[in-house]
Amino acid sequence: MQDNKKCAEIIALIKREVVPALGCTEPAAVSLCVAKATEMLGCVPTRLDLRLSGNMLKNAMGVGIPGTGMIGLPIAVALGALVGRSEYGLEVLKDVTPDAVERGKEYISEGKISIKLCEDAPSNLHIEVKASDDAGNEATAVISRAHTNFVYLAKNGEAIYKEERCEAGGEERSNCDPKLDMATVYDFAMTTPIEDLRFILEAKRLNKAAAELALHKDYGHSLGATMMSKGASLFGNSPLEHIICYTSAACDARMGGAQIAVMSNSGSGNQGICATMPVVTYAEDINADEEHLTRALTLSHLTSIYIKQSLGRLSALCGCVVASTGASSGLTYLMGGNYDHVCASVKNMIANITGIICDGAKPSCSLKISSGVSTALMSAMLAMNGRCVTEAEGIICDDVDRSIRNLTSIGREAMQETDRLVLDIMTSK
C-alpha cells in the first residue's frame, strides 16, 4: 500500500477495534458505564437507574460474568459500581474478588438497581446510567454506538463531556474511520511492512490461552473439550477438527464466565475468537511462518472490521457470519490464494451462512461459531479449487463488495422485525 497516511489510519483502526476484553463485551460495556458514573459521583451509588437498547439487553441476559459464577446484568452492574475501574476499558472488572462478589449480591438484594428498556435508543448499542447518592447528587454516563464510546457525561445536570459527531460519520463511523473495500483490505494485509503488523499476534496469544484453559476445565457446554476427547474419531486428527476444537473452546471459556481476557473484534470477543483461532490452528497445521500467520490474521480481522462497518455493532445477524467470513479469507491466503481466491471465499460464505440469527450472548454461541468456522474452511477449499457461487445464485453479485453490502443490508434492515421478535421471546420466558 503506497498511501502512507491511509496505511497509518488503517493500523489505527485495527488497534481500536481489536482490543482485549474480559468476559462478554455487552455486560462489560454496561459495567464500564456504571463504573464511570460511579467515579463521577464520588461514592458508591445508593441508586442506579439504567436504560439499555434492546440489543444490549439481548446480549447480556444469559452470559456468565467473569469471576462470579453468575449470569446476567445485575451482578455486572453491581460490580461496576463496587470495584469497576473505567480506565481498564472492557477489562473493567478485572479486580473482581470473591469478597466483591458477595458484596455485589448484597447490593442487588437491597434493590438499588433498576434496568429498563430504552424505547427511543438512537443506536442498537446504547447504555444510559444515572447514579445517585442519599444527598441528592447525580452522575450520568452514556455509551452509544461502540462499547467504549462515551457520548455524554454529566454531574448534577451539568455536562462534563458531550460528543461532537464527525460530519462524515454515520452510525458506525463516528470517528471518521477510513473507508474500506475488499481490494483495500487485501492490499493492506499483503503489502504493509510486516513489522507494522506484528501487534496482531497478541490476538493469537490471548485467544489460544482462553481455548487451552477451556480444554482442561468445564466451561459452558464444553464443546471444545468434547471435540478434543471425541472429535478425532468422527472428524479425524484433521485441520477441521483442530479449528472447531480451539475456536469453540475459547468461546466456551468466554461465555462460561472464565476470568480471562480474549482479543475482541469490533466490540465482540466471540468475533475476535472466530477471526483468530481458525487461522492460528490452520497455520500451525501447515507449519506456516510468522509472516504468513501475521498477514493472514490481519486479513481476517480487517475483513471482519470492513463488514461490520456497514452492518453495525449489534444486529439480528450473528457475529459468526461476519468473523468466520474474515477467517475464510485468512485461510484462503494460507492455502496460497490470491485476491480473486479470497473474493471467491467471501462470496461462498455469504451464499451459505447469511441469516444465522443472534439470540443473545450465551454458552451455546460456541455451536454457532463452530458452524461458521466449519463453513470458512469449506468455502476456502472451494475457492482454491476454482469454484465460486455465481451472480445467478441468490444474493451473490460478481462484485464482492456488492455481495457484502447485500449481506449487511439483510442483517441491518430486513431482519429488524426478527430482532424484535427474538427479544420478545427471550424476555417473556
N, C-alpha and C positions, 0 to 999 in steps of 0.2 A: 504494500500500500504506500503510494508516493506522498499522499497528503498527510504531512506530519501532524497538522492541527487536528484533523479528523481522527487520526490514529490515537492521539492523546485523549480525545473526547470519548472514543470507544473504550479505551482502557479504563478511564474514569467511570464510565457507565457500568462496566463489568464489576469493578470494585465496589460500586454502590449496590449492585443487585445480587452479587454473590458474596454473602456475608454469613458469619456463624450465627446460629440461633439455638437456644436451649428450649427444647420442647416445641410443641405446635406453635406456629407463628401467630395465629389468631388470639388465643388466650395470652400469649406473651405480649402482644401489642396492647391488649387490654390492661395487663399488669403494668406495662410501661406507662400508659396514660394515667393510671391510678397513681403510680409512683411519682410522676411529675406533678400531679395535682397536690399530692400529699407534701412534697417538698416545698411547693409554693405556699401551702397553708402553714407550714412550720411545725406541725404536730400530727399525731395520728388522728385521722378524722373520726368524729363521733357519728358521722353520717356520710354515706357515699351513694350518690344517685347517678346511675349510668343509663345512657341511651345508645343502643347499638343498631347498626343496619342489619337487615335480615341475614345477609351472607355471613356477617361476623357471628351472629347467634348460631347459625347453622354449623359453622366450622369450629365452634368452641364447646358445643354441648356434650360431646361424647369422647373427648380425648383426655388421656392421662396428663396430669400436671407433674413435671419432674420433681422427684424427691418427696412426694406427698403420699403416694399410694391412693390418690383421689382423682376423680374426673370432674370436668366442668368448670364453669366460670366462677362460682362463689369463692372457692379456695384460691383461684388465681387473683381475684380482686382483693381478698383479704391479705394475701401475702404481698401483693403490690404495695399495699398501704403500710404493712408492718416491717418488711425487710427489703422491698424493692428499691433499686437504685437506677435512676433514669440514665446515668452515664454509661451503664452497661448495655444499652440498646436492647436488642432482642434476647440478650442473656441476663435480663433484668432480675431474674430470680435465682441467680447462681449462688447467692449467700443463704439459701434456704437450709434450715436445720430442723431436726425433729422437734425441738422446742418451739421453733417458729410455726411449724405445722399445728402443734397443739394450741398455740395462741390464735392461729388462724381459725381453727374450728370454733374456739370460744367467741371470736369476733363475729363469725357467721351466726352462731346461736343467739347472739344478742340482737339480731335483726337490724343491724346497721347498714345493710346493703340492699339497694333497690336496683334491679336490672330490668329495663323495658326496651321494647322495640322502638326504634326511631322511624316513624312512618314516613317522614319527609327527608330522609337521609340523602344528601347530594351525591353520594358515591356508594357503590356496593361495599366498600371498605370505609367504615365511618364509626368513630368512637367518641362519645361525649362523656366526660366525667366531671361532676361537681362534688367537691369535698368540703365538708362543713365542720365547724367545731362548736362547742357549747357557748362560746362568746359571740356567736353570730357572724364570724368570719367565714368567707367562702373563697375557694380557688377553683378555677375552671380550666380544664385542658381538653383540647380536641385534636384527634388524629384523623386524617382523611386521605384517601386515595392510595397511600402506601403505609406500610406497617410502622414506620418510624417517623412519618411526616407530620409533625405538629403544625397545625394551621392556625391555632388560636390559643393563647394563654392569657388568663386574667386573674386578678385578685380583687375581691370586694367590688366587682363590677368595673374595675379599671383595666383596660387592655395593657398587657405587658408585651405581647407579640401578636401580630396579625400578618398572615402570609400575603405577600404580594405575588399574585399569579403571573406567570410568564405569558405574554400576549400570544405567543405562537403555540402555547401548550394546550392540549386537550386534557381530558380527564387523567390519562396515564402519563402524559409527557409534561408534567407541570414544571419540571426543571429544565426544559428545553433540551432534552436528550437528543443525541444525534439521530438523524433519520436513517433507518436501516432498510436494506433489501437483501435478498439471499446472496446476490453476487458480492455485495459489500461484506457480508458476514464471512463468506468463504475466502475472499481475498485477504481480509484482515487476519483470519486464522492461519492462512498459509504463508503470508509474506512478512508479518510483523517479526522483528528480531526476537529470537527465542528468549533472550534474557528479559525482555519486557513482558513475557507471558508466564514465566515460571511461578508467579504467585498463585496461579490456578491449581497448582499441585497441592495446595493446602486443602482443597476440596477432597482430594484422594485421601489424605491423612485423616481428616475428621470423619468422613463418611465410612471409610473402611473400618476405623476404630469402633464406630457405632454398630456396624454389621458384626464384627467379631465379638463384641460384647453380647449381642442377642443370640449368637450361635451357641453360646455356652450358658445362657440363662433363659428364664421363661418370661418373655415379654409379649404382650398382645396375643395373637393367635399362633405365635411361634412358627410361622410359615417358613422362615429361613432355616431354622433348626430342623424342621420336618424335612425340608428339601435336602439338607445335608445328610440326614440319617437314612432317608428312604428314597430320595430322588434319583440317585445313581442307578438303582435297579430298574427304574422306568425310563429315565432320560439318558442314562449312561453318564460316565465321567466326562462331560462334554462342555463346550463353551455355553450352551443354552442352560444347562444345569447350574453352572457357576454364576451366570448372570442373574438368574431367578433367585438363587440361594442368597447371594450377598446383597442384592438390591432389596429383596423383601425383608431380610434380617435387619438392615438398617432402619427400615420403616417400622418393623416390629418394635425396635428399641425406642424410636421416637414417639410413636403413637401409644406405646405402653407406659410412658412416663419415666423412662430412664434418665438419670441426671447426667446427661452427656450432650455436648453440643454437636450439631451437624452443620454442614455448609449448605445454606439455602440458595435458592434461585428465585428472583422476582417475588420475594416475600414468602416463599414456601419451602420448608425443609424437605418435604416429600419430593418436590420438584427438583431440589438440589441433589437429593439422593438419586433420583431417577435419571438425571442428566449426567451423573458421575459414575455410579457403580458398574453399569453395563460396559462403559468404555474402559474402566480400570481393569475389570476382570478379563475382558477380551484381550486387552493389551498384554496382560500377564500371560495369558494362554499362548499368545503368538510370540512372546519374548520381544515385544516392541521396545525400542529405546526410549529414553526420556523425552527427546524432542518430539517423536511421533505421538507419545501419550499427551504431552503438553498441548500440541496443536489439535489433537482430537478432542480433548476436554474443552479447549477454547471454542472450537467449532460447535460442540454440543451445547455448552452453556449459552453462547451468544445466539445460536439459533432459537433456543428457548426464550431468551430475552426478547428477540425480534418478534416472535409470535405473540408473546404476552403484551407487547406494546399496543397492538390493536385489539386484543381480546379483553384486556383489563385484568386487574389483580385478582378479583374474585368473580366467578360466574357460575352458571349452571353446568358448565363443561368441566369435567375432571381434569386436574392439572397433569395427570399422567399422559393425557393426549398430547399436551404441549411438550413436556420434558422428555418423553420417550421418542418423540419426533426428533428432538435435538440429539438424543442418544443415537438414533438411527443414522443421522448424518455423521456423527463421530465414528461409529462402527464402520460405515461405508468408507470413510477415509482410511481407517486402519486396514481395511481389506485391499487397499490400493486404488480406491476410487478417485475419480476427478470430479470437477464441478458438475458435469452432466449426470454422473452417477449419484452424487449427493442429492441433486434436484429430483431424480427419479425415486430415491428412497423416501424423500419427504412426501412426494405425491402418493407413493404407495401407502404411507402411513395415514395420510388424510383420507384416502379411499377406504381404509379399513376401520379405524377406531374413532372416527368422528361421531359424537353423540353419546359417549360414555358420560353419564351424569355424575355430578358431585352431590352427594348427600351427606356432606359434613366430614370433618376430620375425625378419624376413629381407627381402632385397630385393624378393621377389615380393609383399610386403604392398601395394605400390603397385597391383597388379592388383585386389586385393580392395577397397581403398579406392575405386578408380575405379568398381567395380561399385556400391558403396554410395552414392557421391555422384551417380551417374547416376540411381539409383533415387530419391534425395532430390528431384531436380528433377522427375522424373516424378510422384512422389507429391504434391508441392506443386501441380503443374499440375492434377492430377486433383481435388484438394481444392478448388481455386479454381473448378473447373468444376462444383462441387456434387456430386462423386462421392466416395463413401467405402465401403470394404469393410464389409459389414454383419455383425451378430451371427449371422446364419445361416451365415456362412462361416468355417470353420476355427477358429482360436484367438481370433478377434476378439470382443470384447464391446461393447455400446453404450457402456459406461463406459470412458473412455480409460485411467484408472488401473488398472482390472482387466486391460485388454489388455496394459499394460506389465508387470503382475505375471505374466501368463501367459508373456510373453516371458522374463522373468528367471528364472522357475521352471524353464523348459525349459533355459536356459543353466546355471543353478546346480545343479540337481538331476538332471534327466533325462539330461543329457549328460556325467555323471561318468564313465561307462564309455567314452564316446567319448574323453574327455580321457586316460584311462589308455592306451587303445589307440594314440592318436596319439603319446604319449610313448614307448611301447614300439617303435613303428615307427621313430621318429626316432633312438632310442638304439641300435637294432640294425643300422642301415645301415653 
